[in-house]
Amino acid sequence: MNNHRNHPLVRLARRRVIGVGMVTGAVVTAGMIAAATARADTGSGELGDAASDLTQATQALDGAPTASLDAQEAAFLSGQEALQTGPASDLIADQESLEAGFPAAEQSDLTGVDTQLADAYQAILNADQTFVAADQAGDLTGLTGLTDEVDVIGADFGVLPADFNVTAADIGAEVTNLFGLTDFLSF
């Protein structure tokens, strides 16, 4: 019986097919990364809008009348302000400095994730304004106050998926930049 599997030409052909498949997979993966990061502008306008929304949200909380708040509500308000002036603000600054380091070709589709981040910060602004309006109207007691606080917390958690998407897109842009894949795929 003749075993064709071990024939030298069959083994050579099998290795070449496997090699071509691996190279094709690498090129397709690189193309997907480059396509995801090569079609839009810098997105700095979106990040500027996010920073502006965060500043307005903090200013809204600063304008809240604290005399009418009980200890728990005052602690909540203080924590919200600390979140907005600390980690949330740092996220925008870090994203802006990271994007500034990318060549124009790699800054491309980061606008989509920057828009998600700006939308998340807009939701924080809206929730903070609703909280302050309820405080000014004296409606922070009972169910109305609880729903306003839950809305603020929900808006804070809404930043997490946007932050995750920003991080994933940044990694893709870094890989594309590192290996020069945009130049390679722009044939």
C-alpha positions in Angstrom: 0.0 0.0 0.0 1.3 3.4 -1.0 1.0 6.1 1.7 0.6 9.4 -0.1 0.6 11.4 3.1 4.3 11.0 3.7 5.3 11.7 0.1 7.8 14.6 0.1 5.8 16.6 -2.4 2.6 16.2 -0.4 4.4 17.3 2.8 5.8 20.3 1.0 2.5 21.3 -0.4 0.8 20.9 3.0 3.4 23.2 4.6 3.0 25.8 1.9 -0.8 25.8 2.2 -0.6 26.2 6.0 1.9 29.0 5.5 -0.3 30.8 3.0 -3.2 30.4 5.4 -1.4 31.9 8.3 -0.1 34.8 6.2 -3.6 35.4 4.8 -5.0 35.4 8.4 -2.4 37.9 9.5 -3.1 40.2 6.6 -6.9 40.0 7.1 -6.5 40.7 10.8 -4.2 43.6 10.1 -6.6 44.9 7.5 -9.5 44.8 9.9 -7.5 46.7 12.5 -6.4 49.3 9.9 -9.9 49.7 8.6 -11.2 50.2 12.1 -8.7 53.0 12.6 -8.2 54.6 9.2 -11.4 56.4 8.1 -12.2 59.4 10.3 -10.6 62.5 11.6 -8.9 63.0 15.0 -12.0 63.3 17.1 -10.5 66.0 19.2 -13.8 68.0 18.8 -15.6 65.1 20.5 -13.2 65.0 23.3 -13.5 68.7 23.7 -17.2 68.4 23.9 -16.8 65.7 26.5 -14.5 67.8 28.6 -16.9 70.8 28.3 -19.9 68.6 29.4 -17.9 67.3 32.4 -17.0 70.9 33.4 -20.6 72.0 33.1 -21.7 68.9 35.1 -19.2 69.8 37.9 -20.4 73.4 37.8 -24.0 72.3 38.1 -23.1 70.3 41.2 -21.2 73.2 42.6 -24.4 75.3 42.3 -26.5 72.8 44.2 -27.8 74.2 47.5 -26.1 72.1 50.1 -28.0 73.5 53.1 -31.1 71.4 52.3 -29.1 68.1 51.9 -29.0 65.5 54.6 -25.6 63.9 55.4 -26.1 61.0 52.9 -27.1 63.3 50.1 -24.2 65.6 50.8 -21.8 62.7 50.8 -23.3 61.5 47.5 -22.8 65.0 46.0 -19.2 65.2 47.2 -18.4 61.8 45.8 -19.9 62.7 42.5 -17.9 65.9 42.3 -14.7 64.0 43.2 -15.4 61.4 40.5 -15.9 64.1 37.9 -12.8 66.2 38.8 -10.6 63.1 39.3 -10.8 59.9 37.2 -13.4 61.1 34.7 -11.4 64.2 33.9 -8.2 62.2 33.7 -9.7 59.8 31.2 -10.4 62.7 28.8 -6.9 64.2 29.3 -5.3 60.8 28.8 -7.3 60.1 25.6 -6.4 63.5 24.2 -2.7 63.1 24.8 -2.7 59.5 23.4 -4.4 60.6 20.2 -2.1 63.6 19.8 0.8 61.0 19.6 -0.8 59.2 16.6 -0.1 60.1 13.0 -3.1 61.4 11.2 -3.8 58.0 9.5 -4.1 56.2 12.9 -6.3 58.9 14.4 -9.0 58.0 11.9 -11.8 55.9 13.3 -11.2 56.9 16.9 -14.0 59.5 16.3 -16.6 56.8 16.8 -15.3 55.8 20.3 -14.7 59.5 21.1 -18.4 60.1 20.3 -19.4 57.3 22.7 -17.3 58.9 25.4 -18.8 62.3 24.7 -22.3 60.8 24.8 -21.5 59.2 28.2 -20.3 62.6 29.6 -23.4 64.3 28.1 -25.5 61.7 30.1 -23.6 62.6 33.3 -24.3 66.3 32.6 -28.0 65.6 32.1 -28.2 63.5 35.3 -26.4 66.0 37.4 -28.6 68.8 36.1 -31.7 66.8 37.0 -30.3 66.0 40.5 -29.6 69.7 41.1 -33.0 70.8 39.8 -34.6 68.2 42.2 -32.4 69.6 45.0 -33.4 73.2 44.3 -37.1 72.2 44.2 -36.8 70.3 47.5 -37.6 67.0 45.8 -34.7 64.9 47.0 -36.7 63.1 49.6 -38.6 59.9 48.9 -38.8 58.1 45.6 -38.1 61.2 43.4 -34.8 61.8 45.2 -33.8 58.1 45.0 -34.5 57.9 41.2 -32.5 61.1 40.6 -29.5 59.6 42.6 -29.9 56.3 40.7 -29.9 58.2 37.4 -26.6 59.9 38.3 -25.1 56.6 39.3 -26.4 55.0 36.1 -24.8 57.8 34.0 -21.5 57.2 35.9 -21.6 53.5 35.0 -22.4 54.5 31.4 -18.9 55.7 31.0 -17.5 52.2 31.6 -18.5 50.7 28.2 -17.3 53.8 26.4 -14.0 53.7 28.3 -13.6 50.0 27.3 -14.3 50.8 23.7 -11.9 53.7 23.7 -9.2 51.5 25.2 -9.8 48.7 22.6 -9.7 51.2 19.7 -6.5 52.8 21.1 -4.8 49.4 21.3 -5.8 48.8 17.7 -4.4 52.1 16.6 -1.2 51.5 18.6 -0.7 48.1 16.9 -1.4 49.6 13.5 1.0 52.4 14.2 3.7 50.1 15.6 3.7 47.8 12.6 3.0 50.4 10.0 0.0 48.5 8.8 -1.8 51.5 7.4 1.0 52.0 4.9 1.2 48.3 4.1 -2.6 48.1 3.4 -2.9 51.3 1.5 -1.7 49.7 -1.7 
